[in-house]
Amino acid sequence: MHTKIMIIGSPGSGKSTFARKLRDKTGLPLFYLDMIKHKPDRTTISSEEFDKKLKEILVKSQWIIDGNYQRTLEVRMKECDLIILFDLPTKVCLESVKSRIGTKREDMPWVETEETFEGEFKQWIQEFSDESLPEIYQLLEKYKDKEVVIFKSREEANFYLENL
């Protein structure tokens, strides 16, 4: 069984839902990077403080880490034994984020609103395939020794969980 799992992909791709189901099935501790970086008042901690907290997680013997935070991808890839990438269509991700507006979630310190969705956040989702995915795939190529699972649909993710 894998004991150090990182889950990455566009916001709205289903990472956090999958991570919760995986935690419930495996009993591995789950850490949401958004809960580490963001405070309830919508401010963030410094990069230095974030890196310190991430290192405290990475030295543990077991974990699931949910979140992108592109500049820390390689640090996590070095330490994990399984990388799960959600590579879903942009339209699916945008619709998913819109549908969760107003919903309290355990992976975010605040409730998303229409205002938090519009602007930079929406743009990041729209640009994820062109801006972030190429770097992710390049890193995956570099870490071929790691087991990598890529989901192109939520059905594939659900099938994976059912067959664990």
C-alpha positions in Angstrom: 0.0 0.0 0.0 1.1 3.5 -0.7 1.8 5.6 2.4 2.8 9.0 0.9 0.4 10.3 -1.7 0.1 13.6 -3.5 -3.0 14.7 -5.3 -2.7 17.5 -7.9 -4.8 19.1 -10.6 -6.9 22.1 -11.5 -9.2 23.6 -8.9 -12.6 22.0 -9.4 -11.2 18.8 -10.8 -12.3 16.7 -7.8 -9.0 16.5 -6.0 -10.3 17.2 -2.5 -13.4 15.0 -2.8 -11.2 12.2 -4.0 -8.6 12.9 -1.2 -11.4 12.6 1.4 -12.6 9.3 0.0 -9.0 8.0 -0.2 -8.4 9.0 3.4 -11.6 7.3 4.5 -10.6 4.1 2.6 -7.0 4.0 3.6 -6.9 5.7 7.0 -3.9 7.8 5.9 -3.8 11.3 7.4 -5.0 14.0 4.9 -3.4 17.5 4.6 -5.0 20.2 2.5 -2.4 22.8 1.3 -5.2 25.4 1.0 -5.9 25.0 4.7 -2.2 25.6 5.5 -1.7 28.6 3.2 -5.0 30.4 3.7 -6.4 31.9 6.9 -10.2 32.3 7.5 -9.9 36.1 7.0 -8.7 35.4 3.4 -5.1 36.4 4.1 -2.2 33.9 3.6 0.8 32.9 5.6 4.3 33.7 4.2 6.0 31.3 1.8 8.6 30.6 4.5 6.0 29.7 7.1 4.2 27.5 4.4 7.4 25.7 3.5 8.2 25.0 7.2 4.7 23.5 7.7 5.0 21.5 4.5 8.4 20.1 5.6 6.8 19.0 8.9 4.2 17.0 6.9 6.8 15.5 4.5 8.9 14.0 7.3 5.9 12.0 8.6 5.7 8.3 7.6 2.2 8.6 6.1 0.3 11.3 4.4 -2.1 12.3 1.6 -1.4 15.9 0.5 -4.1 17.6 -1.6 -3.1 20.7 -3.5 -1.1 22.2 -6.3 1.2 25.0 -5.1 3.3 24.7 -8.2 6.6 25.9 -6.6 6.5 23.0 -4.1 5.5 20.2 -6.5 9.0 18.9 -6.9 9.7 18.9 -3.2 6.6 16.7 -2.7 7.3 14.5 -5.7 10.7 13.6 -4.2 9.1 12.4 -1.0 5.9 10.7 -2.2 5.4 7.1 -3.5 2.3 7.9 -5.5 1.3 10.9 -7.6 -2.3 11.3 -8.6 -3.0 13.9 -11.2 -6.5 15.1 -12.2 -6.3 16.2 -15.8 -10.0 17.0 -16.5 -11.4 19.4 -19.1 -11.5 23.1 -18.1 -15.2 23.3 -18.6 -15.8 20.5 -16.0 -13.5 22.2 -13.5 -15.2 25.6 -13.9 -18.7 24.1 -13.6 -17.6 22.2 -10.4 -16.3 25.4 -8.7 -19.4 27.3 -9.7 -21.6 24.5 -8.2 -19.8 24.6 -4.8 -20.2 28.4 -4.3 -21.8 28.9 -0.9 -20.9 25.5 0.4 -18.8 25.0 3.6 -16.0 22.5 2.9 -13.3 20.9 5.1 -10.6 21.8 2.6 -11.0 25.6 2.6 -11.0 28.0 5.5 -13.8 30.0 4.0 -17.0 29.6 2.0 -16.4 30.5 -1.7 -18.6 33.2 -3.1 -19.3 34.4 -6.6 -16.8 37.2 -5.9 -14.0 34.8 -4.9 -14.7 32.8 -8.0 -14.6 35.6 -10.5 -11.3 37.2 -11.4 -7.9 35.6 -10.7 -9.3 32.3 -9.4 -11.5 31.7 -12.5 -8.6 32.8 -14.7 -6.2 30.4 -13.0 -8.6 27.5 -13.8 -9.0 28.7 -17.4 -5.3 28.8 -17.8 -4.4 25.7 -15.9 -4.1 23.4 -18.9 -1.9 25.7 -20.8 0.1 27.2 -17.9 0.4 24.6 -15.2 -0.1 21.2 -16.8 3.0 21.3 -19.1 5.2 21.9 -16.0 3.5 19.1 -14.1 3.9 16.6 -17.0 7.6 17.7 -17.3 8.1 16.9 -13.6 6.3 13.6 -13.9 8.7 12.7 -16.7 11.6 13.5 -14.3 10.1 11.3 -11.6 9.4 8.2 -13.6 10.4 6.0 -10.6 7.2 7.1 -8.8 3.9 5.5 -9.4 1.7 8.0 -11.3 -2.0 7.7 -11.8 -3.7 10.2 -14.2 -7.5 10.7 -14.2 -9.1 12.2 -17.3 -12.6 11.9 -15.8 -14.3 11.6 -12.4 -15.5 8.1 -13.5 -11.9 7.0 -13.7 -11.2 8.3 -10.2 -14.3 6.6 -8.8 -13.3 3.3 -10.5 -9.9 3.6 -8.9 -11.3 4.0 -5.4 -13.8 1.2 -5.9 -11.0 -1.2 -6.9 -8.5 -0.3 -4.1 
